Amino acid sequence: MEPIRNFEQLTSHLKSLECRRRIAVVCGDDEHTEYAVARALEEGIADFVMVGNSHRLAPYTALQRHAEHVETVHVEDPDEAARTAVRMIREGKADILMKGIINTDNLLRVILNKEEGLLPQGQVMTHLAVMQIPTYHKLLFFSDAAVIPYPTLQQRIEMIWYAIRTCRSFGIAQPRISLIHCSEKVSPKFPHSVDYVHIVELAEAGEFGDVIIDGPLDVKTSCEKSSSDIKGIVSPINGEADVLIFPNIESGNAFYKAVSLFSHADMAGLLQGTICPVVLPSRSDSGLSKYYSIAMACLTAGHRSNL
């Protein structure tokens, strides 16, 4: 499989597989979710179960045009809609969960329910995003911009594993993972930079398989070789990072918002660690971003974990 380097190639690859994933959407009666669902239906990459108030879905003609690929489950209460959709995932009646306009906290409460949720005991839940930046020659993954405030060493290791598996799904045989810091110096003042040294040692010992991991590095030296050359930095990343692992949620989220705003990057993202991909978009995400997140979920849905 050739590496998928942009979202157009992602859609083309999914269409070539001719394998439609089944997505349970919770309260998907907003304009941007409707666009994303309609686009996925027209591209032929997914079927949908729309769980929520069916009366609010009536204006969406795309759902009617593809009625054979859409099921509607009428549930008026949003919290009950979330429980219904999660139950469908657990019972194998859907492959992917997607958030509509339900409050994120309400949906996460159901996902994290110890008896009836989607996070296996002992698993780390985090967020992995991927962006297509006009000035970068391939897709760029990054974590975590949405879930873990200050990752521990073990959480960071799990974040790296999730990124590696997702990169493999995108056809990236040897992912280059950069551990991000504001400089290339290790300092006890920044405990995560000390953790980076341990992670690099694990990678060099073969703990993560065929992967290149280095850090600390900043974003520029991770993604632009000339910056590394100017600063005299020798790194196996070589300005060709596939994945950026941020030290904390503040830096990851700031990067996410800045690049999407000022560089007009297209974005997709999923929760990781749950038994299935979870599309958990921000309220400000565009319909196109939600569609790309659906596509990302469809590509990775074959790696379902067990409770």
N, C-alpha and C positions, 0 to 999 in steps of 0.2 A: 504493500500500500504506500503510495506517495504521500508525503506530508500535506495536510490541509493547511494552506497558508492564508486563506481569507474566508469570509462567510459565504461568498458565492460558491466556492468550492465545497464548503460544508453542505450546502443545500443540494448541490449536484451529486455529491457522494451519497447522501441519504436517499435521494430519488433512485439512484442506481441499485440500492439494496432492496428496494421494493418490500420493505418491512415496516408497516405502520405501527408505531407505539400508541398505547392507549393512555390518554392523559385525563386525570380527574381535576377539574378546575373548580375552585371554591369561590362562589360569588363573582363569577366572571362577567358581570353586566355593566362594565365600563367601556368607554370608547377604545382605549389602548389595548385592553385585553381582547376585545372583539376583533380588532385589526390583526393581532398576533394569531388568534385562533383561525380567522378567515384565511390568512396567508398560509398557515400550515396545512389547512384543508385543501387549498388550491394547489399547493406544491405536492400534495399527496404523501406527506411524511408522518401524519398522525391521525388517530381518531380521538374523539373527545366525549367525556361525560361531564356535562355542565351541571354542577351541584349547587343549587341555590333557588332563588325566586324565579320560576320560569316565566312569570308574567313580564318581568323586566327584560327578558331575552327576546321578546316578540319583535322589536324593531330591527333585529339583526338579520337581514335577509341572507347573508352568507351561510348562516346556520341552516336555513331552510333549503338553500341550493344544494347543500351537501348532507341532506337529512339522513342518508344511509350510513354516514360516518359520525353522526352526532346522536348521543343519548342525553335526555334531560331528566334530572332527578329533582323534583320540586321539594325544596326545604326552605321555609321562610326565615327561620332563625339562623343567622350566620354561624353561631357557635355549633349548632346542630349540623349545619352543612359541613363544617370542618370535620366534625366527628364522623359523619357519613363518608366523606371522601377518604379520610385516613383508614376507616374500616375497609373500604373497597381495596385500598392498597394492600393492607394486611391479608386480605382474602384472595389476593391475586387477580382481582377484577380490573385492575389498572396498573400501569407500569411507572407512571410519573405523577407527582402531585404538583399543582400549580396554584399560586395565590392570585385571586382577583382583587376585589376592593375590600375584602375583610381586613380588619386591623391586624397588623403583623403579630403583635403580642398575643392576640387571641388564637391565631393559627399555631404559633409556636408552642403555646400552652398545650394544645392537643398533640402536636408532634412529639413533645417531650414527656408526655404522660408515661409513667413507668410501666403501667400495665397494658395500655392500649395505644401507645404511640409508635413512632417510627425509628427511634434511636436505640439500637441494641445496647445492652448494659456494657459499660466499659469503653464504648466508642466515643471518639472526640468529634463533636459537631463543629464545623467551620464553614467558611465560604470561599469558593474559588471562582474568580472572574476571568474572562478573556476579552481582550479588546483588539480591534483592528484600527491601527493608527495610520493615517495617510502618509506619515513620514517614516514608518518602519516597514521593513520588507516582509514581515511575517506576523502571524498572530502572537500576542504577548499575554501570557497568563500571569495572574498575581493573587496573592492571598496574605492576610485576611483583612478585608475592608469592611466587614459587617457583623461579625459574631464575637470573636475572642478579643477582649480588650488588651491583655498583656499575656501573650502565649508563654507557657512554660517550655522547657526544653523538650519534654515528651510531646506536648501539643504541637510544637513546631515540627518535630519529626513526623508526626501524623499528617500535618499539612503538606509536607514534602511528599509523603507517600501518595496522598490523594492527587497531587499535581502530577506525579510521575505516571500514575495509572491513566489520568485524563489525557496527558500528552501521548501516551501509547495509543489511545483511542483515536487521536488525531493523526496517527501515523508518524509521530516523532520518535525515531528509533533510539536516539541518545539525547534526552532532554538536557539542556544547559540551565541550571538553576542558580540564580544569584541571590545571596543573602544580603539584604539591603541595610545599609547604615549611612550616616551622614558623612563618613570618611572611611578610609581603608585601614584605619588603625584600631587595634584591639585595646580596650581599656576597661578596667574594673568599674569605672564610672557608668559604663553601659553594659550591664550584665549579659544582655543578649549577644553582644559582640564576643564575649567569652564562650557562650554557647555555640556560636558559629564555628569556632575553632574545633570544638568537639564534633560537630556535624560534618565538617570537612574531613576530619580524620575518619569518621565512619564511612563516608563516601569513598575515600581512598582505599579503605580496607575491603571495599566491595559490598558493604551492607545494603546499598540501594540498587545493586545491579549495574547495568550499563547506563550510567548517568554521570554528568559532570556537575559538580557542586563547588562553588567557591564563594568566599566572603571573609570579612565584610568588604562590600563594594557599594558605591553609590549608583543611582539609576543611570547616570550618564556614562560612567565607565562600564556599566553592564551592557549597555545597548549601543555604544558607539566606540569602535576601536581607536579612532583618532584621539579621543579623550584619554584613553588608557596610555597611548603612546606618548602624548604630551606630558602626562604626569609620571611617566616612567614605571607604570604598573604592568607587571607580567601576570596574566591570569589565563587559565584554560577556558574561561568564558569567552575571551577574545572579542568582546563587544557584540556577541551573538546570543544574548540571553533569550531563552524561551519562557522562563518563569522568574518572577520576582517574589521573594518572600520578605514581607515587611516586618519590622520589629514590633509594631503595635497597631491597633486599629486606627489611631489618629493619623499616622503617616499613610497607611494604606487607603483610608477613606479620603484623605486630602488629595492623594495621587489620583484616585478614581474620579473625584469630582473635577479636579483641575484639568486632567487630560480630556475628559468627555466634553467639558465646556470650551476650553481654549484650542484644543486640537481637533475637535469635532470627531472624536473617536467613536466608532460603533462598539457596543458593549453587550456581553452576555454573562450570566452568572448563575451558579447553583449552590445550594447547601450540600456539604459533603459529610459523610459519616452515617447518614440515614440509610435505611434499607433500600431506598430508591432515590433517584434524583428528585430534588425539590426546587422548583422555580419560584423564587421568592423575590420578586422585583420591588424596587423602591416605587413610592407613589409618583415620583417625578420621571420614571423611566418611560421612554417613548414606546409606541407600539412596535416599532422595528426592533428595539432592544429586547422587548419581550418575545418577539418572534425568534430572534437569534438565541435567546435562552432556551426556548422550546427545542430548537434544532440541536443545541449543545446537549440537552437532556436526552433527546432521542438517540444521539450517537453513543452516549454513555450508559443508557438504560440496561444494556445487557449484562452489566456487572452488578447485579442485585445482591445485596447482603442479606443474611438471615438473622431473624430475631433470636 
